[in-house]
Amino acid sequence: MCPSGCAVILTLKDGKIEDIKADAGNPYGMLCVRGRAAREIVYSPDRLTSPLIRCGKRGEGCFRKASWEEALGTVAERMLRIKQEYGPQAVVYHGGRGTFEQSMKDLYIDWLFPFGSPNHASVGSLCAFASFLLAPVPTFGINGRTIKPDLENSNMVVVWGMNPRTSSPPFLFPRIKKAKKRGARVVAVDTMFSETAKTADEWIPVRSGTDGALALGMLRTIINEELYDEDIVMNWTHGFNELKDYVQQFTPSEVERLTLVPAERVVSFARELASCKSVSLVQFTGLEYSNSSVQNIRAVYLLWALTGHFDEIGGMVIDRQIQPGARKYKPPMPDIEPIGHRDFPFYCDYTRQAHYTRFPHTVLSGFPYPVKGVIIHGAATLANYPDPARFARAYSSLDLMVVIDRFPVSEMAYADVVLPATTLFEIESYQYYGDYIRLRQRLIEPFGEARNDSMILSDLANRLGYGHLYPKTERGLIEQIFVEHPHLLKQLDCNPDGVKLPQPEKSYRKWEKGLLRKDGKPGFETPSGKIEITSSILAGYGYDALPVYNDPIEGPIKDPELNKSYPLVLNTGARIINAYHSQHLNIPSLVRIQDKPQVIMNRTDADARGIKSGDRVIVHTKRGKVRFWASVGVSIPPGTVEANKGGGEPYQVDEWRNSNVNYLTDLDNCDPISGYPVFKALMCEVKKA
């Protein structure tokens, strides 16, 4: 089984992968990186093969080979020197998707804390935390990862702001298709006619960044027509009357003006949602990238809660799945203000992380303290954060920059030390697959001198004085994870196909049974013990207690003058089928699926500009311009374009390497709660190159 959970069959010869193909019995295998693509990932000539140390000026990208002893020694010596001169907070760590291996998430998520620095950051500064933590916790007191759609029992499935066809791993998409085949009605609410929308019964196009207005308009109909679950509203909510007053301004006509969804559809959609026996919700990062992302997500969640589809069969179910082997050591966060705390205190406090969008400002200004070193681990920050030029200036001014990766990412140009990491095919570890777990065996030996990410951090921690907290070997890592479950480890050793884990008995409306609170009392783990429509947690941080909607500040309504020069709404960030953000765009068999970065345009907008599919075009914003190739059709509403993200990395093919969409986006235009940049709902113009 491949690390993502997709079943694959590998043919080995002389210890090397001869062939990789999907298991025909696995419905997800067809969507997994497989066959020639998988071999190319492992054996790509672009793979980093040995530690490197910079031998030229920063930014030139000139390196010499080094031993692991010299490379790790250099990193540790400079980190300790910075700590002594500026304090431990002057060193920052950023982990990306390259650190998503199970043991990394379980043991190393706070790796920099024992060093004394609070500045352990991650791709969470851009993704997932808004949906999984910052919206559901102040509303329900529940981590959103445990709130899951019960698709197998739904009569209606709403896919809101998400395209599960391109998710990684793509487990939800086949389940949605099965639900539809069984007879469930599927509705897609999206800015684009995505692959998922094409399989749905209905597509409801919505103007980018206005999902919260649509949800609040639907809540108005549900409240005014008393279509809500009376027991939940009367006994288990806090702030219902305030919400009732607030939503009155979101009349059907006003919602149509804001969202472009027809007024009658706003009303009928609300009635359908409330009257259907069981409705599940599939949503993720599509709602995160606007000026009111956290509140938009809260408003959508409240639609399900108030209509009785929350923790009910066929709706959104709270899954209390048991995964033995959780972290045994959780280091305390140092009592120092992390980067970004002054701007996004709720984010930093509840994620226990620094906010990396504020890294360039902190480095370049020296406020609130000097930052002199950074470790970039499995992340392409220059391709994925807005304003890469500002990040590059910050990287150029550091005393120490370390890159841990499998491929030569853009950050390498500014690095002092580069450490080669393995792929998941080259290590031993473990993985949870729903309700069972298995040990993952090494399929091939590490490429060149590449090392397991976990062992790199363990070895470095040893040189920094806290190596006793982390295992020294891969087997030691597994034993440390399961130290409190020795019987399970014996079972795993004897059962290479995995072990099914015991799970709690299925139940619904868990708040009535005292299953959601630590004290065992009925209710929710919120300050009021109820669903907090008006969140006391958010209010305590100075944010709006209600799920207040704010229209995009760079949009046709809020900024009509800018709209004259840049008349098209720009979306960025939608995933494509052959890549994951900036990953895989160097793999020939995957690049062939889409070999150029595209800007998707409606035919009406393209015709007005003399643009046809395949034309090379320039996308302009007030911040810059980037080259793309036009894809013209009707998959996006008039007045809106979608520009592919992920380009800008040196290991990619030329067309992608020279098209970094984040020269168009804005690092300072963000949601005030999560700090997430507004990747959707910006303004642009497109011209033929």
N, C-alpha and C positions, 0 to 999 in steps of 0.2 A: 504494500500500500504506500502511495506517495505521501510526502509530509503534509500535504493539504487535506488529506483524507480521501482523495480519489483513488480507486483501485487501479493499479497498473501492473502489467506483466513485464518483467525485465529478463532479458537473455544475457547471461554473462559469459565471457570467454577470456581466459587468462586474467581474471580479476577485473576486467573492464566491461562496461556496458556495450553489448553488441546490438541490442535492439530493445526498444521500449514501446509498448502499445497499451491501449486501454483494455481493461477487462470487459469482455463483451457482455458479461452479466451485470455490469455496473452502470446504472443510468446516468451517472455523473461523469464517467470516464471521457465521454466525447468532448467535454468542455475543459478537460485538464490539459496543461502543457504536456505534450507527449511526443512519442515517436522521435523523429529527427530533431525536433525542437529541444527535447529533453537532453539528447546527446550533445547538442550544440551548446546548451547552457553549461554542462559539466566540462566540456572540452574546448570551449571557445578560446581562440588564440588571444582574446582580450583579457582572459583571466589573469589576475595578479598571482604571481608564483612565488615571490620571496619578499621579505621585508625590505623596505627602501628608506634611505635617509637623504634628505635634500642636500645637494651639493652646489646649487646656484642661488641666485636671488629669489626671494619669495615671489611667486607668481610666474616664474619662468618654467616651472615643471621639470627641472633638471634633477635627477636622482642617481644615486649609486646603490648597488645591492649591499645588504648588511645581514649579519647573523641575527637570529632572534635575541640572543643574549645582548648584543649591542643595541638593537632597536628598542627592546623593552627597558633596558637600563637607561637609555637616553630619555625615554618618556618619563620614567619614574624620577630621574634626577631633576628634570626641568619642572615637573609638577611639584616636587618638594621645595624647589628653589622659589617658585611662585608663591607657594603656601607660606613660606617663611617671610617673604618680602611684602606680600599684599594680603595674605590671609587665604584660607581654603576656598572662600567664595569666589575667588578670582579665577577658578577653574570651572568650566562648564562641560557637561556631557549631553549629547543629543543622540537618541536612538531612533532609527527609522524602521521601515518594514523588514529590513535585513536582520532585525533583532526579534522577529516575531516567533522564533523557535520556542517550543513550550518551556524548556528549562530556563531560557533567558527571561521569559515573562514571569516564571515562578520564583526565580532566585536572585535575579540581577536587576530588577526594576528600580531599586534604590541604591545601585552600586556605589554611587559617589558620596552617599551620606556618611559612611564611616570615615571617609577622607576629611569630612568636616564641612563639605560644601552642600548648600541646599539646591544648587543649580543642576539638578538632574532633570533634563527636558526630553521631550519626545515628539514624534509626529502627532501626538495628541494635541499639540498647539495648533494643529490645522484640522484635525479629523476625529470623529467618533465620540469624544468626551461630551459634546453638547447633547447628542442623542442618548448616550448611555448613562450619563451622570448628572450633568448640569441642569437638564430639564426634568427628568423623572424623580431625582432625589428630593428636591424641594417641593415636589407635587405629591408624590406617593411615599417618599422615604424608601424607595426601592431602586437598586441598580438596574438600569434599563436593559442590560444584557440578559436579565432573567425574565423580561417581559417578551413573550414570543407569540407569534400568530399560530393559532390552532387550525391550520389550513385543512387538515383532513376532515374536520367537522364543520367547516364554514359553509354557509349558504351564499355568502357574498365576500369577496376579497377586494380590498382597496389597496392598490399599490401607489403610494403617495411620494413623489419626488425621488424615486429610486428605480433603477433598471437592474433587477436581479440577474438578467441574462449575462451581464458583465461583472457580476460580483466575484470575489475570490475568497473562498471557494464558492462555486455557483450552486449551492445546495437548494436554495429556495425556488429557483426557476422551474425545475422539474416538478416540484410539489405544487406550484401554482397551476401548471399545465394539467396535472392530475386532478386538481380540485375543479378546474373548468370542465374537464372531460366528464367528471362525476356529476356536473350540473350546477356548480357554483357560478354565480355571476362575477366577472372580474372587471373592475373599473380602474383605469390608470389615470392619476392626476399628475401631470408632468408638463414641463415647458416644451418637451420634444415628443415626437411620435417615435419613441424608442422601440427597441426590439421587443421589450415586454409589452409596451402599449399596442404593438401590432398584433399580439396574441390575445389581447383583452377584448371584452365585449364592447367597451366604450373607452374612448380617450377624452379626458377633460383637459384641454390646454389652458394653462394659467400663466399670466405674466410673471416673469422671473422675480423672485423675492417677495411675492404677495400672498404666499400660501396662508399666512396668519390671518389676513383679511378674509379669505375664503372660509377658513375654519370658524372665525368669529361670526361671519354672516350666517353660516349654517347653525351655529349655537343660538343665534337670535331666533331663527325659525323654531328650533327645538324647544327653546324656553317659552317663547310667546304662545306656541301651540300646545304647550304642556305635553310634549312627546318624550320627556325624560323619565328615567326610572325614579319614581317618587321616593322609594325607600332609601336609595343611595343619596339622593339630593337632601332629603330631610334629616337623615341620621348620620351620614358619613361624609359630608362635605363641609368645608370651612370657606365662607366667602361667596356663597351662591348669589345672595342678593346684590352684592357689589358687581358680580359678573352680569347679572340681569340688567342692571342699570347701564353698564358700560357697553354692552353689545347693541343697544338700541340705535346707536349711530351707524351700525353696519347694515343698513337697509339693503334689500336686493339690488336696487339701482346703484347705490354707492359701491357695493361690492363689485358689480359689473364694471363700474368706472375704474376701480382700482385693479381688478384682476383680469378683466376682459372675459370672464365667464358669464354667459347670459343670465340675467336676473332670475328667470324662471327655472334655470337649471340649478342655481344656488338653492332655491327653495325645494325643488323636487329631490335633489341629492340629499338634503338634510332629512326629508321625510323618508326616503328609502333607507337611509342609515338607521333611523330610529325605529322603523317598523319591521325591518328584517329580523328574523329570529336570531341569527348568529352572524356576526361580521368580524372578520379579522383584518388587521392592518399590517402592511409591509412598508416600512419607511426606514430611512437611514440618513446618509449625509446630504441628500438633496435639499433638505430643509435648513441646513446649517449655515449656508453661505450668503446670508443677507443681513440687513441692519437690525433685524430683530429675531435672530435665529433661535435662541433659547426660548423666547416667548412664543414664537411660531410653533415650535415643537410641543410646548405645553398646551397650546390651544388645540392642536390636533389630538393630543392624548386625552384632553377633556371631552372631546366629542365621543370617544369610546367609553370613558368612565361614566358620563352622565346618561348615556343611552343604554347602560346595562350590559355592555359588551366587554367589560374589564373583568378578568379572571372568571370568565364564564366559558362553558364549552362552545367551541367554534369561534370564540372571540380572541382577545389578547389574554393569554394565560401566564400566570406567574409560575415559572419553572424553578423548583427548588432542587435542581440536579446536584447530586453529591459527587465531588471529585476529590478523593483522598490523595494526599500528597501536596497540599497547599504549602506555601512558604512557612517554615518553622521559625525563621528569623526575619523580623521586620524592623530594620534599624530606625531609630527615631530621626525625624527630620531636624537637622541642625537649627538652632534658634537664631537664624540669620534670615533677613528678608530675601527671598529668591527674586531673580530677575522677573519683572512683570507684575510683581505683587501690588505695586502702587496703582497700576492701571486695572488689573484684573484680580482682585483679592479673592473673590469667590472661587475662581478657577484654580488659583495656586493652593488655597487652603484645602479644597475638596479633592484635587487630583494629587496633592503632595508633589507638585512639579513646578519648575520654572516655566515661564511662557516665552517660547523661543522667538516669537515675532518681535520681542523687545530686545533681543540680543544685539542687533547692529547699533541701536541707539545707545545702549549701555556701554558697549565697547568704545564707540566714537566720542561719547560725551563724558565718560568716566563717572556717570551718575546712575545709581546711588553709591557706587564704589567701582574701582578699577576692575576690569576683567581682562586677563592676560593669556588665558589658555582655553582650548576647546578640543574635545574628542568627538568626531563625527563618526557614528557607528551605523553602518548599513543604511545610510540616508543620503538622498540627493537634494540637499537644501537649496542649492542654486537653481534647480529645475522646478522646485515645488513651492517655494515661498515667493511672495510678491517682491518686486524691486531687487532682483539678484545683484544689481550693481552696488547697492548699499551693503548687502551682505559681503560682497567681494572686498569692498573697502575695509570693512570690519576685519575680515580674515587677514588682510594684508598688514594690519597693524598689530597683530598678536605676537607674543613671545613664544608661544607653542601652539601648534595645530597638528592633531593626529587624525588620520583617516584609517578606519578599519572597514574593509569591504572586500568584495569578490572581483569587482571591476573598477577600472580607472575613472572614477567620477570626477566632475568638475572641481570639486573641493581639493583634489590632489595637487592642483597647480599652486595652492597656497600652503600645502602641508609641509611640516618638518619631518614627519615620520609616517610611513604607510605600512600597515600590517595586513597581510593577505588572510582572508577568512574562507572557510569551507562552505560548500553548499550542503543542504540537508541530506544528500545522498552519501556524503563522506563522513558522517559522524554516527555515534550511537546515542540514543536518547529515548524518549517516551512521548506518547501523544494520546490525548483524549479524543475519542470519536463518539460524541453523543454520550450514550450510557455505557460505553465500554472503553477500556484502555488497553494499550499494547506497547511493548518495547519496540523501538525502531532500530533495526540493525544496520550497520554500515554496509553499503552495497559496493562501494569501490574505495580504494585508498585515496587519501587527500591529494588534491592536484598540486604538484610542486611541493612547496613548503607551507602550504596553507594550513591553518589550525582552526579548530572549533572555536567559535566566538566566545562561548562560555569559558573555555580554558584560557583564552587570551586575557579575559578580565580577571580570572582567578590568579593567573601568574602575575599580572600587573598589581593586583591587590596585595599579593605576597611581598612585592618589592616596596609597596607603600606602607607596609606595617600592619595590615589587617587581613592577611591571607588566611588566618585561622578560621575566618567566617565562611570560606568558600571551599568547595572540593578541589582536589588536585588532579583527578582523573575523570573520564567520562563515567566509568563504573561507580566511582565515588560519588559523583553527582546524583546518579540514580538511587544509590543507597541513602544519600542524605535526604532526598525527596521523600522516600518511603520508610524513613527511620521509625515512624510510629505505626507502620503497616507492614511488618516483616512477612506476615502470612501472605499478603497480597503480592509482595515482591517474589516470593517463592512460586506463587501461581503464575506470575508473568514469565518467570524464567522457564517454566515448564510448558507454557502455552504460547507459542510464537504468534498465534492468530489473535491473541488478546483475551481479556477477561471481562465478562459483563459485570457491571457494578450494581450493587443493590441500590434502589431508589425509593424515595418516600411514596407512600400510596397517593394516587391521584386524588386531588380534591379541588374544589372551586370556592370562590368567595372566602378566601383564606382569612381576610380581616375579621370575619365573624367568629372564627375559631381560634383566634389568638396565635396564628401561625406566622404573622408578619412582624410582631414586636418582640424585642429581646426579653421583655418582662412577662411574655405569655398572655398579656391581656388582649381583648378584642381591639381592633383598630389598626392604624398605620403607624409606622415608625417616623412620624412627623411631630413637630412641637405640639400640635393640637390633637394628635391621634387620629386625624381625619385626612381625607383628600384635600390638600390645601390649594383651592382655586386662587385664593389670595395667600401667597407664600410668605410666611413670617421669616423664613431664612433669607429669601431674596430681599425682603424689606429691610432686614437687619444689615445688609450690605449696601443699602441705599438705592437698590433697584426697584422698579415698579413691582408691587405685590401681585397685581393682576397680569394676565398674559397680554400686555399692551402691544398693539401693532404700530410699527413705524415703517412708513413707505421708504423704499430705497432712496438714499440721499443723493445718489448720482443716477437720476432717472428722469423720464419725461414729465412726471408730475412735479417732483420737487425742484428740478433744475431745468426749466424750459429753455433758458438761454443756451445752456450746453447742448441741449437736444437739437438746436438749430445746426450746430457744427458737427455733431455726432448723433445722427438720427436713429441709429440702430441699438437695440439693447443687446449687450454682449454677455453671453454665458461662457464660462470656462470650467473645466474639471470633469465633465462627463467621461466615464471610462469607455474605452473601445475594446472590442472583443479580443484583439491580439496583443494587448499590452496591459500592464498594471501601473498606472502613472508613468514613470520614466523607465520601468523595467521592460525587458524583452525586446527593445527596439534595436538590438544588435543581432537578433537571432534570425537568420535568413528565411527559414521556413515560416516564421511568424510575421516578419516584415512583409512578406509577399502578400499577406491578406490585406494589408493597407500600408503601402510603401511610402506614403507622403502624409504629412499633417494637414488636416482639412479644416476649412471653415464651412460649416453647413448653413446654407442660405435658403430662404423661401424663393420660389421662382419669380414672384412679383418684384421682390427687392433686387434680385439678380438681373432681371430683364431691364429694370430702370437704370442699371449701371453698366449694361452691355457685357455682363459676365455670364459665362457658360461653365458647366461642369468640366473640371480639368484645367481651367484657366489658373495661372499663377496670379495671386492677388496679394495686396498689402492691407492688413487690418491696422487701423489707427485708433489710438485713444489719446487723451491729452497728455499721457505719460510717455508714449513712444509708438513705434510701429514694428510689426513682425510679418514675415512672409508666410503665406499658406497657399494651399490649392483649394479651389472652390468645389463644393459638392452641392449641386442645386436640385431642389425638389420641393416636396410639400411636407416633409417630416418635421418642419419647424414653422411656427406661425409667422405671418408677415411682421416685419419690424423687429425681428429677433434673429440673432445668429449664435451659433455654438462653435467655439474655436477649440480644437483638440489641445490638451495639455500633455506634458511629459517630455517634450523635446528639449534640447539644450545640453545633452551629455556627450562627452568626447568619444565614447565607445559606440555611439549610435551611428546608423547610416547617415550620409550627408544631409539628406532632405530633412530629417528629424533633428539632427545635431544643430542646425542653423535656425530652428524655429522654437524659441522658448517663449511661450505665451505669457509668462509672468513679467516680461518687460511691458506688458499692457495693463497689469493689475496694480493694486494700490495697497501698500503695507499699512497705511494709516486709516484706511476706510474699513471699519470692522464692527462686529457686533459688540456692544458695550459689556455684555456679561461674559461671553466665552472668549472674546478677543479674536474670534475667527475672522479672517479677511473676507471681504465680499467678493467671492469669485463669480457670483452671479449678479445680475442687475447693475452692470456698468454700462457706459455709453461708448459707442464706437462708430467708425465709418469704414467701409470696405471699398477699395478701388482696384481696378485691374492693374497689374504690375506693368 
